[in-house]
Amino acid sequence: MEPTLHKNSIILGLRHHGELKTGDIIIFRHNGELLVKRIAASGGEEIERNEEMITVPYGCFYVLGDNAADFYDSQYWEELFVEEANVAAVVLNT
């Protein structure tokens, strides 16, 4: 998530209660790990992936990291979307 969040930073997250929106930075579970990424698209929104427009299912998010040189996000995952149930927290004031 650099340059927004620097390596070894301490982040403060608030348990997710309420609506998350595009642009929010979330902490979520993916393949047994806790990850931090920015929501690029929410349920019902369209986003371009590999020159193809896809619609994010309701109750899910398409997430991207802020560091273009070090990707591990929805662009490359086999399962493209993060389900809302896997969101642990939203990062406060970056």
Phi and psi in degrees as GROMACS dihedral restraints (atoms count N, CA, C in turn):
[ dihedral_restraints ]
;  ai    aj    ak    al  type     phi  dphi    fc
    3     4     5     6     1   -66.1    20    10
    4     5     6     7     1   143.9    20    10
    6     7     8     9     1   -89.7    20    10
    7     8     9    10     1    -4.9    20    10
    9    10    11    12     1   -64.7    20    10
   10    11    12    13     1   -49.3    20    10
   12    13    14    15     1  -118.6    20    10
   13    14    15    16     1   125.0    20    10
   15    16    17    18     1   -83.7    20    10
   16    17    18    19     1   150.6    20    10
   18    19    20    21     1   -53.3    20    10
   19    20    21    22     1   138.2    20    10
   21    22    23    24     1    67.9    20    10
   22    23    24    25     1    15.5    20    10
   24    25    26    27     1   -70.6    20    10
   25    26    27    28     1   153.4    20    10
   27    28    29    30     1   -95.8    20    10
   28    29    30    31     1   126.4    20    10
   30    31    32    33     1  -116.6    20    10
   31    32    33    34     1   151.1    20    10
   33    34    35    36     1  -113.5    20    10
   34    35    36    37     1   124.3    20    10
   36    37    38    39     1  -119.0    20    10
   37    38    39    40     1   150.2    20    10
   39    40    41    42     1  -111.2    20    10
   40    41    42    43     1   128.9    20    10
   42    43    44    45     1   -50.4    20    10
   43    44    45    46     1   139.3    20    10
   45    46    47    48     1   -73.3    20    10
   46    47    48    49     1   112.7    20    10
   48    49    50    51     1  -139.1    20    10
   49    50    51    52     1   102.5    20    10
   51    52    53    54     1   125.2    20    10
   52    53    54    55     1  -169.3    20    10
   54    55    56    57     1   -84.1    20    10
   55    56    57    58     1   128.7    20    10
   57    58    59    60     1   -96.1    20    10
   58    59    60    61     1   150.3    20    10
   60    61    62    63     1  -136.7    20    10
   61    62    63    64     1   164.6    20    10
   63    64    65    66     1   -54.9    20    10
   64    65    66    67     1   132.0    20    10
   66    67    68    69     1   103.2    20    10
   67    68    69    70     1   -22.4    20    10
   69    70    71    72     1   -67.0    20    10
   70    71    72    73     1   145.4    20    10
   72    73    74    75     1   -99.6    20    10
   73    74    75    76     1   127.2    20    10
   75    76    77    78     1  -121.4    20    10
   76    77    78    79     1   156.2    20    10
   78    79    80    81     1  -108.9    20    10
   79    80    81    82     1   126.8    20    10
   81    82    83    84     1  -147.2    20    10
   82    83    84    85     1   165.2    20    10
   84    85    86    87     1   -95.1    20    10
   85    86    87    88     1   133.1    20    10
   87    88    89    90     1  -147.8    20    10
   88    89    90    91     1   119.5    20    10
   90    91    92    93     1    50.4    20    10
   91    92    93    94     1    44.5    20    10
   93    94    95    96     1    79.8    20    10
   94    95    96    97     1     4.6    20    10
   96    97    98    99     1  -118.1    20    10
   97    98    99   100     1   154.3    20    10
   99   100   101   102     1   -94.0    20    10
  100   101   102   103     1   125.9    20    10
  102   103   104   105     1  -123.0    20    10
  103   104   105   106     1   160.2    20    10
  105   106   107   108     1  -125.5    20    10
  106   107   108   109     1   120.5    20    10
  108   109   110   111     1  -146.8    20    10
  109   110   111   112     1   167.3    20    10
  111   112   113   114     1   -96.6    20    10
  112   113   114   115     1   138.5    20    10
  114   115   116   117     1   -72.4    20    10
  115   116   117   118     1   118.9    20    10
  117   118   119   120     1   -94.5    20    10
  118   119   120   121     1   -26.0    20    10
  120   121   122   123     1  -158.4    20    10
  121   122   123   124     1   142.4    20    10
  123   124   125   126     1  -109.5    20    10
  124   125   126   127     1   171.9    20    10
  126   127   128   129     1   -47.5    20    10
  127   128   129   130     1   128.6    20    10
  129   130   131   132     1    91.0    20    10
  130   131   132   133     1   -15.0    20    10
  132   133   134   135     1   -86.5    20    10
  133   134   135   136     1   152.7    20    10
  135   136   137   138     1  -101.8    20    10
  136   137   138   139     1   148.5    20    10
  138   139   140   141     1  -145.5    20    10
  139   140   141   142     1   149.1    20    10
  141   142   143   144     1   -87.7    20    10
  142   143   144   145     1   130.7    20    10
  144   145   146   147     1  -136.5    20    10
  145   146   147   148     1   120.5    20    10
  147   148   149   150     1    52.6    20    10
  148   149   150   151     1    47.5    20    10
  150   151   152   153     1    62.4    20    10
  151   152   153   154     1    23.4    20    10
  153   154   155   156     1  -131.4    20    10
  154   155   156   157     1   135.9    20    10
  156   157   158   159     1   -83.2    20    10
  157   158   159   160     1   129.9    20    10
  159   160   161   162     1  -125.3    20    10
  160   161   162   163     1   150.8    20    10
  162   163   164   165     1  -105.2    20    10
  163   164   165   166     1   130.0    20    10
  165   166   167   168     1   -75.9    20    10
  166   167   168   169     1   127.9    20    10
  168   169   170   171     1   -63.7    20    10
  169   170   171   172     1   149.9    20    10
  171   172   173   174     1   -62.6    20    10
  172   173   174   175     1   142.2    20    10
  174   175   176   177     1    83.7    20    10
  175   176   177   178     1    10.1    20    10
  177   178   179   180     1  -134.6    20    10
  178   179   180   181     1   166.9    20    10
  180   181   182   183     1  -136.1    20    10
  181   182   183   184     1   148.1    20    10
  183   184   185   186     1  -104.3    20    10
  184   185   186   187     1   122.1    20    10
  186   187   188   189     1  -118.0    20    10
  187   188   189   190     1   148.2    20    10
  189   190   191   192     1  -135.2    20    10
  190   191   192   193     1   148.9    20    10
  192   193   194   195     1   -83.9    20    10
  193   194   195   196     1   158.2    20    10
  195   196   197   198     1   -83.1    20    10
  196   197   198   199     1   -14.4    20    10
  198   199   200   201     1   -96.0    20    10
  199   200   201   202     1   102.4    20    10
  201   202   203   204     1   -65.1    20    10
  202   203   204   205     1   -19.7    20    10
  204   205   206   207     1   -87.6    20    10
  205   206   207   208     1   -12.3    20    10
  207   208   209   210     1  -136.5    20    10
  208   209   210   211     1    78.0    20    10
  210   211   212   213     1   -85.9    20    10
  211   212   213   214     1   137.7    20    10
  213   214   215   216     1  -159.0    20    10
  214   215   216   217     1    84.5    20    10
  216   217   218   219     1  -153.2    20    10
  217   218   219   220     1  -167.8    20    10
  219   220   221   222     1   -56.0    20    10
  220   221   222   223     1   -25.0    20    10
  222   223   224   225     1   -61.6    20    10
  223   224   225   226     1   -27.2    20    10
  225   226   227   228     1  -119.0    20    10
  226   227   228   229     1    -9.2    20    10
  228   229   230   231     1   -75.5    20    10
  229   230   231   232     1   147.9    20    10
  231   232   233   234     1   -65.7    20    10
  232   233   234   235     1   -46.8    20    10
  234   235   236   237     1   -93.1    20    10
  235   236   237   238     1   108.8    20    10
  237   238   239   240     1   -69.3    20    10
  238   239   240   241     1   -26.7    20    10
  240   241   242   243     1  -113.4    20    10
  241   242   243   244     1   149.8    20    10
  243   244   245   246     1   -98.2    20    10
  244   245   246   247     1   123.0    20    10
  246   247   248   249     1   -75.6    20    10
  247   248   249   250     1   143.8    20    10
  249   250   251   252     1   -56.2    20    10
  250   251   252   253     1   -33.3    20    10
  252   253   254   255     1   -63.6    20    10
  253   254   255   256     1   -21.0    20    10
  255   256   257   258     1   -91.7    20    10
  256   257   258   259     1    -0.8    20    10
  258   259   260   261     1   -81.4    20    10
  259   260   261   262     1   123.2    20    10
  261   262   263   264     1   -91.9    20    10
  262   263   264   265     1   -36.2    20    10
  264   265   266   267     1  -163.0    20    10
  265   266   267   268     1   162.4    20    10
  267   268   269   270     1  -109.6    20    10
  268   269   270   271     1   135.7    20    10
  270   271   272   273     1   -73.9    20    10
  271   272   273   274     1   135.0    20    10
  273   274   275   276     1   -89.5    20    10
  274   275   276   277     1   137.5    20    10
  276   277   278   279     1    28.7    20    10
  277   278   279   280     1    86.6    20    10
